[in-house]
């Protein structure tokens, strides 16, 4: 199993970061067939309010954590998708960078 971890700092604040996450969720569901579940207002290990977007499909699962200053994503790829890890990571990084402006 391969793992991808991507982290981006931002200055958007929580509401705009939520809008970015909502756009990413829409694309993940429509373009990649992900099943997504959004959980709002958790408290992370730093004591910050965060939202968490859990996603999964055959061969891949993970989450996107959203705070007022940071987006972080962890994605675990199954055996068949692991060989595409570099391309998948590049695509997700590019997409997040575009959404963050």
C-alpha positions in Angstrom: 0.0 0.0 0.0 1.3 3.4 -1.0 0.6 6.6 1.0 0.5 10.2 -0.1 0.6 13.2 2.3 0.1 16.7 1.0 0.0 19.8 3.2 -0.6 23.4 2.1 -0.6 26.5 4.3 -3.0 29.3 3.4 -4.3 32.7 4.5 -7.9 32.2 3.4 -9.6 31.7 6.8 -12.0 29.0 7.7 -15.0 29.9 5.5 -13.0 30.3 2.3 -11.0 27.1 3.1 -14.4 25.3 3.5 -15.4 26.6 0.0 -12.1 25.2 -1.4 -12.8 21.8 0.3 -16.4 21.8 -1.1 -15.0 22.4 -4.6 -12.4 19.7 -4.2 -15.2 17.3 -2.9 -17.3 18.1 -5.9 -14.5 17.3 -8.3 -13.5 14.1 -6.3 -17.1 12.8 -6.5 -17.7 13.7 -10.2 -14.3 13.1 -11.7 -12.8 10.3 -9.6 -15.9 8.5 -8.3 -15.1 9.1 -4.6 -17.7 8.7 -1.9 -17.2 11.6 0.4 -18.4 12.4 4.0 -17.9 15.9 5.5 -17.5 16.3 9.2 -17.5 19.9 10.5 -16.1 21.5 13.7 -13.9 18.9 15.1 -11.1 19.8 17.5 -7.7 18.6 16.3 -4.6 17.7 18.4 -3.5 21.4 18.4 -6.8 22.5 19.9 -7.9 24.1 16.6 -11.3 23.8 15.0 -11.0 21.7 11.9 -13.3 20.1 9.3 -12.6 16.7 7.9 -13.6 15.4 4.5 -13.3 11.6 4.4 -13.3 10.0 1.0 -13.0 6.6 -0.5 -13.4 4.4 -3.6 -12.2 1.1 -4.7 -8.4 1.1 -4.3 -8.1 4.5 -2.5 -9.2 6.1 0.7 -8.2 9.1 2.8 -9.1 12.5 4.2 -8.7 16.2 3.8 -8.4 18.2 7.0 -9.3 21.9 6.8 -8.3 24.6 9.3 -8.3 28.4 8.9 -4.6 28.3 8.0 -3.9 24.8 6.5 -5.2 22.0 4.3 -3.7 18.6 4.8 -4.5 15.5 2.9 -3.6 11.8 3.5 -4.4 9.3 0.8 -3.8 5.6 0.9 -3.6 3.7 -2.4 -4.3 0.1 -2.8 -2.0 -2.3 -4.6 -3.3 -1.7 -8.1 -3.2 2.1 -7.8 0.1 2.2 -6.0 2.0 2.1 -9.3 0.4 5.4 -10.2 1.3 7.1 -7.0 3.6 9.8 -8.5 1.0 10.8 -11.1 -1.8 10.9 -8.6 0.2 13.0 -6.2 1.1 15.4 -8.9 -2.5 15.7 -10.0 -3.8 16.3 -6.5 -1.1 18.8 -5.7 -1.7 20.8 -8.8 -5.5 20.7 -8.2 -5.1 22.0 -4.6 -2.7 24.7 -5.7 -5.2 25.8 -8.3 -8.1 25.9 -5.9 -6.0 27.8 -3.3 -5.2 30.4 -5.9 
